[in-house]
Amino acid sequence: MKDSPIQLNLAPAESLWTTVRDGAVRLRMEEAGPASEPPITTLQLFKDAVQRYGNRPAMAVKRDGRWETTTYLQYYQQCRAAAKSFLKLGLQRFHGVGILGFNSPEWFIADVGAIMAGGIPAGIYTTSSADACQYVASNSEANVLVVENHHQLEKILQIQDQLPHLKAIVQYQDELVKKRPNLYTWKEFMQLGSSVPDAELDAIFDSQKVNQCCTLIYTSGTTGQPKGVMLSHDNFTWLVKISGKYSDYGDKEVIVSYLPLSHVAAQFFDIWLTMCFGGTTYFATPDALKGSLIDVLKEVRPTQFFGVPRTWEKMQAAVQALVSKSSLAPGPLCCEETGHGFAAKLNQINGQDSAPAENQVLKKIQAGLGLDRCVMCSTGAAPIMKETLDYFMELNLPIMELYGMSESSGPHTSSIPSSFRSTSCGKTVPGCRSKIHLPDKDGNGEVCFWGRHVFMGYLNMVEKTREALDEEGWLHSGDIGKFDQDDFLYLTGRIKEIVITSGGENVPPVPIENALKEEVPIVSNAVLIGDKRRFLSMLITLKCTMHPNTLQPGDDLTPDAIQFCQQLGSSATRVSEVVRYKDPAIYKAIQEGLDRVNKTAVSNAQRVQKWTILEKDFSIDGGELGPTLKLKRPVILDMYAKVIEEFYKEAGK
C-alpha cells in the first residue's frame, strides 16, 4: 500500500492485538466496502462535529428546574479546558483517568478531555465497592480520579494510599465537605489549566494514532477480576459511522442518557453516535432507574431510546398498571385497537403493505411513556422475553434487538425497522463478519466476530486476550447462536452458562427461565440449577416494589402481580404472605406453568423437577444483579447454596 495521509495517522503495528497501554494494532481494513472507510481519531470526529453542528445543542441537563444546553462548540471548548487541566495535574500519556459518578455533562467532558490530553478514560460503576475502585484505578494506572460527590469520594479516600500513580481527585457535584490536598472542585479543576499553551495540547492531539487505545471499558467481573477492554480510536469512530448509516440515524436525534456510562452501550450511544450525527443528549436525573425515567422521557420525548430488557419490563409493568386503572382499554392492552396495531406490524414484518393503525389509545399510551416521537426503540446487553417484545409491538413501538459486547465496541448485529424478526438480534452490521464456530446438527455454535470494531486486547492480560481472540483474529463471544436462511441471528445460550448435568446433558438455562416468566407473569427472576446434578431445579423470585431511594426489593407485590393473584382467587399482597403460607393458588399456578414449560423439553433431563420461591427479589445492591441488571449466576449459586442443597438432599448430588 502506498503512503497516504491515512497511513501517516497509523502507529507501526505487526499484530491484530496488544495488551500494553501504549501499544498499537493492525487495522482490519479492506480494499472496498464499508470496511475501507478512512480511519479517524475520536478527536477528529469531534472536530468534524463542531464544524458541521457547532451551534446545535450537544447536551442538556436540568438544573434548578430548567434545562441548560451546551452547544457543540461550547462542549469542545470545555473539553479542551479539561484536557489542559489534566495536563497541569500531571496526567501522563496512556495513563488512566477514572470517572466514578452518574451521567452528566461533567462525565462527558472528563472522558473526552482525558482523551484529548493523551490519557485513557476508564469508567467505574457507581455501585462499585472501594476495593473494586482500587482495582480499576490500579490497573489503569490512573493519575486522576473524577468523582461525582462525597459519597463516591469516600470510597477513594479509603484506598488512596494504595494508588501510587494517583496525583489528584476532582469532585464534580456539590461542595467539598472538607478541603484536602490535591482535591479539587469542578470549578477549580476547569480553571487549573488556563496557563497551558494551546500549542502543547494541539501537539498531543496531532500525535494520536487511530490504532492506539483511546478508552478502557471494564467488564463486570462476575467470574473473576474485571478485564480492561482496550478500545482504539478506530474501533469507535468506524463503528458509529457505519452502524449509524445502517440504522438510518438522523442528523437531529434526541436521546436520554441514563444507563451507566462505564458500560460500552452507553458510551457508544450517548457520547459517540450522537456526536457523529449531531444529536442532543439529555441527562436523566440520578434516580432514573428508581422511578423517574418515564418522567424525563415524557419531558424530552426522545427520537431514539435504548433500554436493557429489565428497563422495558419495568415500563411494561408501568403501562399495565396505568391501563388497568383507566378507561384507556379493557384489561392489560387486550383491546381491539391495540390488536390491530399488532396485526398490522406483523404484516409489515412479513413484507405486506398495511401500516399500523393510528388511534387515540396507542397515541395516549405512547405519550404516557414519552416515546410518541421515538423512531427506533432498541434493546441489548441481555436476553429479552418474547412477551415483552410482543407487548410493545402492540403499542406500535417495536423493539429492535442489538447484539454485541464490550470487546466489539458496541453492536455487532443489529435489527432495524426495515429489517427485523421478533426474538432475533438482527443481521451483522455492514463491514463486519460473523461465523458460527463448531456448529451442531441444528446450526448452533459459538458466535464469532470479525471487523474493525473488534477490541485491541485486555490491558496487561495476555492469556485472557488469547482466549478471546483465536490465531486468525476472530473474537469468540462465548455465546451460542445460529443464523437463519435470511442471515438473522438468534442466540440460544451462553457457553459459560450452559448447565451440564451429571448425565452429560447440555442445557441452556435462559430459554427455560424466560419461558417460565412468560407462562407465569408474577415471576420476576428465575435461575436454573443443575450443573453436575442429577436433575434440574429452579430458584424463583416474585415481582415486588422497589424502595424509591435505595432500589432494594421490598415485600409488597407490584400492582400487576396483585392483579394476577386476585385473578387466581388469592388475596396475597406481599411476597412474605405467598412464601410463609405457601399460597395454594400461587404455588399451583407456578407448578402448572412449569408443567407447560416442561412439556416443550427435548428430553427428560431438561425438565425442571424442583423449585422454590425466595423471600426477596434480586437487586444490584444485593449482589445478585450486575450494573446492567444481568444475573450474576456464580454469586447467586454461592448466596443460595443452602437452599439449593435442599433440592438434592434426598436425591443425592
N, C-alpha and C positions, 0 to 999 in steps of 0.2 A: 504494500500500500504506500502511495506517495505521501510526502509530507503535506500537511494541510493545517489550517487553524484548529481543526478538531484535535489532531494529534498533539499539537502544542499544549493542549489542556489536559493531556494524559500523563500520569506518572508512569515510569517504566514498571512493567509487571510481567512475570512469567507464568503465574498460576491464576486459576479461577477463584482461589480463596486464600485468605490470610487470617492470622489470629493476633497480629500485633497492631497496636493502635495507629501507628504511622505507616502501615503497610498499604499496598495498592493491589488491585486485581485486574485481570484481563476482562474487558467488557465483552459481553456476549452479543456483539453486533452482527448483523447480517448485511448482505450486499443490497438487498431490496426489501420492500415492505415496511411494516411498522417498526421492525427491529433495526432498521437502518437510519432511524431518526438521529440527527446530530445531537450528541450529548451536551448538556449544560449543567453548571452547578446550581445548587438551590439559590444562591445569591444572584446568579444571572437570571434565574426565574423571577426572583423578587424585583430586580431592576426592570425587567420587561413588564411586569405587572404595574409598576409605578409609571412607566412611560405610557402604558395604554389606559390605565384606570386611576391615575394619580389623585383625582378629586372625588372619586367614588368612596363611599364608606366601606372600610375593610372590616371594622369591628364595632360592636355596640355593646355597652354594658349599662345596667340600670343602677344609678346612684341617687339617693335621696328622692326616689320616686320618678326619676326622669331618665330616659335613655340618652347616654352620651356616646357620640360616634367619633371614630378616628378614621381619617381618610388614608388611602394607601400611601400618599406622600408623607403624612404625619407618622404613620406606622413605620415607614422606612427610616425616617429621621430619628425616631425614638430607638429603633434597633441599633442604629449607628452610635447613638449616645450610650446605650447599654454596652455595646461592644468596646467602646473606649474605656468605660468604667471597669470592665472585666480586665482589660489590659493594665489599667492603673493598679488594680488589686493584685496583679502578678499572674494572671492566667497564662499558663504555658501552652504551647502548641500541642494539640492532641490530648490535652488533659481534660478531665470532666468538669462539667457544671451540673450539679444535681439540683433538680427542681421538685419541691415537695409541697403540693398545695392543689386547691381546686382550680378549675378552669377560669381564666381571667386574661385581660389584656397583658398583665404583667408576666403571666406564664408564657404567652406567645413571644413577648419582647425578650424575655430572658433566654428562651430557646433559640430564636433566630439570631439574637445578639451574640450568644455564645458561639454559634457557627461563624458569624462574621469575624469574630476575634480569633478564629483558628482553634477554638476549643471544641469539645464534643458534649452536647447536652445529653443528660440522662434523667428521664422522668422517674420519680419514685412514687409508688402508690400512697395515697393519703392514709390508707388503713395499715401501712407498714409499721411494724414494731421498731424500736430503737435498734435492735440487732439487725433487722432487715435493712434499715437505712445505712447502718455501718458497712454492711456487705457491699451495697451498690456504690457508696462513696469510696470505699477502699478499692474495689475492683476497677472503677473508672478513674482512679487517682484524681479525685475531684479537688480542684483548687478553691472552688467557691460553691457554697450551697445556698440556694434561694428557697426560703420557706414562706408559707402563707401567713402564719400567725404565731402567737405564743405557744399554743398547743403543739404545733409542729416543731417549733424551736426547741421546746423542752426535750424532745426525742434526740435532737442533735447535740444538745448540751450534755446529755448522758454519755455520749460516745465520742465527744470532741477530742479527748486525749488519745483516742485510738486511730486518729486520722492524721498521719504525719504530713500529708500533702495539702491539707486544708489551710487556706490563708485568710478566708473571710466568710461571713454569713450575712445574707441580706434578707430582711423580713419585709414582705410587700403589702401586708394588710395590718391595720391597727398600729397604735403607738407601742413603742418598746416598753415592756414592764420594768426593765432595768437596763441601763446603758452598760455595755460591756466592750472590752477591746475587740476590734475587728468585727463588730456587729453594727450593721447599718440599716436605717430605714430605706424604703424605696426612693424617697425624695433625695436623701443623702447620696445614695448609690448613683442615681441618674446624673448627679452633678459632679461626681468624682473625676470623671474622665474628660472634663472640659478642656484641660490643657494638653491632651494627647493630640498631636497633629493629624489632620485628615490623611496626609501622605502615608503615615505609619499604618493606619488602618487599611488604606487602599492597597498598600503593598501586600498585606496579609490576604486581603480579598482576592487580589490578582494571582497570588501564588497557589490558591486552592485548586485541586485537580478533581475532575469528575469521578475518577475511580478510586478516590480515597474516602475514608469514613467521615460522615457528617453528623451522625447521631447514633445513640445506643438505645435499644429497646430491651428492657429486661423481662425475661419470661417470668411467669408467676411462681415458679419453683415448687410445684405440687409434688414432684417426685425427686427432689434434691435441691441443691443450691440453684438460684436463678442463673440463667445464662445471659450474657450480654451480647445481644444480636447486633452486629455491626452492619449498618446500612450506609451505602455510599450516596453521594450526591445523585449519581445517575440512577440508582435504584428508585429514588423518589420522583425525580423530575421526569424520567421517561414514563413511569407508570401512571402518574397523574395526567400527563398529556394524552396517552393512549387510551386509558380507561375512560377519561372524560369525553373524548371524542366518541368512543364506542357507545357510551350511555347517553349521548346527545346532551351532555351537561351544558346548560345555558350560560350566557355571559352576565347574568344579573341574578344568580341564585341566592337564596336566603336560607341559612341553616341555623340550628341551635346547638351550641356546644355544651354537653353535659356529661358525656362518658369520660372516664379517666384518661387524661392526656398522656399518661405514661404508657397507654396501650396504643399499638400501631394503628388501629382503625380510627381512633380519634385524631391522631396526628395527620393521617392520610386525608381524611375528610375535612377536618376543621381548619387545619393550617394550610396544607399544600394544594389540595384540589381546589379549594375556594380561592386561594391566591392565584392559581394558574388561570382561572376563568373570571376573575374579577368579582367574585361574590362577596356577600357580607355575612360574617359570623356574629351571631348574638349569643351572649353568655347567659346561661341559666344561673339561677341562684344556687348556692351550695347545698340547699335542701331539696334539689330537684328530684332525686331518687327517693326522697322521703315523702313525696306527695305534691310538690309544687310544679312538677314538669308540665303538666297539662295546662296550668295557668299561664306559664311562659309561652307554650305553643299557641295558645289562643290569642295571646297578645302579639306575637311575632308573625304567626301564620307562615311557617317556612315552606319553601318550594321543594326542598329535599329533606328527608328525615331518615336517619339510620338508628335502629334500635336493636339491642341484643334481644333474643327471644323472651327473656324474662320481662323486659320493658313492654313488649307487645302483649304478653299475657296479662300484665297489670292494667294496661289500657283496655284490654278486652273486658276484664272484670269491672272496670270503672263504667264502661258503656252499658254492660248488663245491669249494673246497679241503677244507673240513670234511667234506662228504658223501663225497667220493671216498676219504677216508681212514678212513671209519667204516662201520658196518653199518646206517646210517640208511636208505640206499636204494642200489640197484644203479646206479651211474653218477651223473652230474650231474642229479639230480632227474628221472629218466626213469621213476620208479616208478609203479605203478598208482595208489597213493594220491594222489599229487600230481596225476596226470591227472584224477582225479575232482574235485579241488578246482578245477582249471582249467575243466573242462566245466561244472560247476555254476555257477561265477561267470559264465561266458559266457551260460548260460541266464538268470541273474538280470539281466544287462545287457539281454538281449533280451525282458525282461518276463515270463519264466516264473518259477514259484514255487520251484523247487528251490534250497535253500541249499547253500553249500559243505560238503562232508563234513568233519566234525571227525575227526581221527585223531591218533595219537601222533606220527607222523612230522612232520606240519605243526606241531604244538604245540612239539616239541623244536626245530625249526629257528627258529620264531618267537621262542621264548625265547632261543635262541642269539644272536639279533640284538638282543634287548632290546625287541622290538616285539610281544610277545604280548598286550599290552592296548592297542595302538595302534588307535584307531578311524578315523584318517584319515592315510594316508601321501600326501605330495604332492611335486611337483617343479616346477621352473620355471627361469628365467634362461638356458636354452639348450635346444636340441632334445635329446630323449632317444630312444634306439633302441627300436624295437618289440620286439626280442629281450629287452631289459631289462624292458619293461612285461609281456611275456608270462611271463617268468621269475618275477616277483614275484606275478603273477596265480596262478601255480601254487601259490605258498605261501599263497594266500588273503590276500595283502597287496596288493590292487590300488592302484596309484599314480595319484593324481589329478593331472592336469596343470593348472597355472595359467599364465596369461599376463598380463604387464604390463611395466612399465618404471619407471625412477626417476621419469619425468615423469608417471606415473599413480599415484604414491604407493604402489604395490603392485599387487594383481591387478585386471585389467580384465575378464578372463573366468576362469571357474573351473569345474572339474569337481568334483562332489560325489558321495559314494557312491550316492545315489539317482538320479543323472543324469549319466552319463558314457559316452563312447565311447573305445575304445582308439585312441591316436595323436591324439585331439582335445584342444584346450586348453579345452574346455568351452563353456559359454554365458556371455553377457555378464552381469556382476553386476547385480542389480536396481537400477534407478535410474540406470544408465549406459546409454549408447547407442553402437552401433558402425555403421560403414558401410564398404563397400569402394569405394575411390576408383579410378576408371577401370578397371573390371573387363574382363578379356578374354572371349573366347567361352566359356571354361570357368568363368567367375566369379571368376578370380584377379585380385587387385588389391591396392593398398596398404590395410592395415587402419588405420582412423582411429577415435579415441576422443572421446567427449563425456561430461562428468559432473562432479560436484563434487570428484572426485579428481584432475582434470587440474591440473597444476602452475601456479604463478604466472608463471614465466618463468625464464630463465637470468640469474643475477646479472651485471650490467654487460655483457650481450651482447645488444644489440638485434637485430642481424641474425640471429643464431642462433635467437633466440626467434621471429622472424618466419618463419624456415624451418620451425620445428616446429609453429607454430600458424597456420592459414590465416585469412583475413579473417573467416570465420564463427566462429572459435574452436575448430575441430576440431583435435585433436592428431594429427599424421601420424607414424605409428610407424616408417616405413621398412621394415616387414615386409610380405611378400607372403602373402596367405592368401585363404581363401574360406569361406563358411558353407554347410552342407548344408541340406536341406529341413527339418530339425528344429532349425535355429539353432545347431548345434555348429560351432565354429570350427576350421579346420585350417590350420596355417601351412605354406607351401610354399617359402619362401625369404626373403631379405632384399635390398632394393634395392641397397645398397652392396656386398653380397657377390656379386651376380649377376655371373657371368663372361660377358663379351660377346666372342665370338671375332672374329677378323679378318673372318670372313664374315658377321658381324652376328647370329649365333645367340646368344640369351639362355639361359644355362644356370645354374640354381640349384645350387650345389655341395653343400649339406647332404644332400639325399636320396641323391645318388650316394655321398658319403662314408659315410653311415650304412649304405647297402646293402652296401658292401664289408665294413664291420665286422661286419655280421650274417652275411655269407657266409663270412668267414674269421676265426674267433674269436681268432686270435693277434694281429690288428691292433689297436693301441691308438689311434692317431690317423691320419687320412687327410686330406690337404689337396689339393683340386682346383686345378689350374693351367690357365690358358688364356686369360686376358684379353688381347685384341688379338693372339692367337696363331692359327696355322693349325689346331691340333688341341689336344685336352685331354691333360694329363699329370697325374701324382699323386705327392706325397711321402707316404711311409708310415713309421710307426714301429711297433715291436713292444711287446707288453706285457712290462714288466720290473719288477723290485722297486725300491722307492724306499728311499733311505737313511733310517732311522728318525728321525734328528735334523735333517737338512738338507732332506729331501724331494727331494733331487737324484736323477734317474733313474740306476739302476745298470746293470750289464752283465748280471746274472743274469735269466733269463726267469722269469716268475711260474709257480707250480705248475701252473695250468691251461694256460698256454702250453707248458710242458714236456710235459704230458699230450697236448696237441694234436700236438706234434712226434712223440711216441712212437707215436701212432695212425697217423702217416704213415710210420713206419719211420725217423725221424730221431733221432739221439742228441744233438742240439744242446741245450745248457742255457744258452747265453749268446747275447746279441744279436750280439756280435762274431763268434762262430762261424758264425752264419747269414749275416752280411754278407761276412765275409772269404772264405769258401769258396762263397759263393752256393749255399747248401744246396739241392740239386736238389728235394728233397721239398717244402720250404717255398716256394721260388720257384714251383714248379709249382702248388701249392695256391692261392697268391695269384693267379697268372695265370688259373687255372680259375675262381676266384671272381669275378675281374674280367670274365671272359668271360660269366659268368651275369648279372652286372650290366649289361654292355653289350647283352645281348640284349633288355633291357627299355627301352633307349633309344628315344626317339621319332624320332631321326634319326641319321645317321652323325656329324654334328657333335657329338653328345652322348655319343659313345663315347670312353673313355679309351684312348689308344694307347700311351703310355709311362709307366713308373713306376720308382721306386727305393725301396729301404729305407734310411732314415737310420741312422746309427750309434748314436743315442741317442734316447730318448723326449723329449717336450716337458715343460716344467715352468714354474712361476711364476718361480723364480729365474733360469731360463734365458732368460726373456723371451718365450717363445712362447705362454704362457697368462696370462690376466688373473686378478685376485683371485678371481673366481668360476669359474675353470677354463675360461673360453671361449677359443677360438683367437684369437690376435691376428694376423690374416691379414696386414696390412701389414708387421708385424715379421718374420713367417715368410718372406714374399716377399723381404725385404731380406737376412735372415740366410742364406738358402739360394739366393741369386741365382746363384752359380756352378754349383750343382747343377742348377738349373732351366735355365740356358743350355745345358747339355749335351744336354738333351732336344731342343733346337731348332737345334743347331749344324749338323747335316747338312740338316735340312728347311728351314732358314731361319726367320726370326722371323715 
